[in-house]
Amino acid sequence: MHEPGSVPLPARLGLIVGSVLLSALLLFHVRYSSTTISLAPKSLAAVGAPVGQPAAAKLQSKVRSSPNFATAIAPTQALAWPDAPISNSANVNTDLRMAEKLMVPAPPQTDLALQGIDPRRLRASFQRGMAAMQNNDSDATTKEGAGLVSIAAALGYEPARVTIAQNYPRSSIIRSAVSSAEAVRYSLDPLFVSGSQSESNRFFLVLLASYFSGRHELPAYATDLLATLTDDRRLQTEDSLKSLLGLLARVPGACTALAHAVVKSRTVTGPECSPGLQLQLENFIRLTAPVGLEARSRRQALPLLESTNRS
C-alpha cells in the first residue's frame, strides 16, 4: 500500500526519464539554432550580397582570375569571335575585288610568274607616286614619284597607264621615267579594255600620236606601235585594227608613217588610212614574231616594286 499523496515508483521513474529526454531535446535545438545563425551571414555575403558591396566585388574578381572562369565563358566567346574575322575578311575581299577591276590583264602569252601581283600593292605605289609628284618638293622627289607610277603601270594598274598616256606629251618628268614604247603601249589599252571610261580614254592615243607628229617623230612612233601590235593578240582583231586606224586618221601623217613601217622601202599608194592598210597590218602581224615588250617591262618592274615596299 502507498501512503496517501505519494507517487508510485513506476510513475516517478517515468517522470525522471521524461525530464531527461526533454532536456536533451532542448539542448540539441539550442545548439543547432546557434550553428545555423552563425553560418547564415557568410552565405549571404558570398551569394546574396549586392554587386556594389566590397565583399561581392572581391569575390567576382577572384572568380574572373580563376582558370575555370575562362573555361566557363569559352562557349560564348566561340560564338562571338568568328563574327570579327568574317567581317574583316569580307572587307578585305571587297577591297581586293575593287582593286582587281582596275587591272589591265597581261597579254595571253605572258608567263604566269609575271602576273597575279596584288593590285592593292600597285594601287599603293601609284598613289604614293602621284602624291610625290603633286607635292613637287624637289626634282628628285618628283622623279621618284614618276618612277612609282611607272612601276604600277608596267605591272598592269590601269589608272597609272591612263595617267602616263594622258600626261606623256606635256610632262618631262613622266617622259624621264617612261619610255616612248611603254607610253604607246598604254595608249592602246582602251582598244580592248571594256568600261565606261574606255571610249574617252582612246582620245589620249590621238594626243600621243599628235605629240610625236609635232616633234617629227612619227616614224619612231609607228615602230613602237607595230611592236605593240605584234605583242598582243587582243589588238590584232579586225575591230581593234579598224578602231586604231580610225583614230590615227585624225593625225595627219600617222597612217603614212605606219604604212612605211609595214612595207619598209616600198612606195605607199592610195588613201592614207585605207582598208588596204588594215590588210597590210594583218599580214605583217601574222608573219612577225612577238618581241615580248610587255613581259620584258613586267620583268624589270617586279624587283623595283619589291624594293619600294622594303623602303
ABEGO torsion letter per residue (X at the ends): XBBBGBBBAAAAAAAAAAAAAAAAAAAAAAAAAAAAAAAAAAAAAAAABBAABAAAAAAAAAAAABAAAAAAAAAAAAAAAAAAAAAAAAAAAAAAAAAAAABBBBBAABBAAABGBBAAAAAAAAAAAAAAAAAGABAAAAAAAAAAAAAAAAAGBAAAAAAAAAAAAABAAAAAABBAAAAAAAAAAAAABBEAAAAAAAAAAAAAAAAAAAAGAAAAAAAAAAAAAAABAAAABAAAAAAAAAAAAABBGAAAAAAAAAAEABBBBEBABBAAAAAAAAAAAAABBBAGAAAAAAAAAAAAAAAAAAX
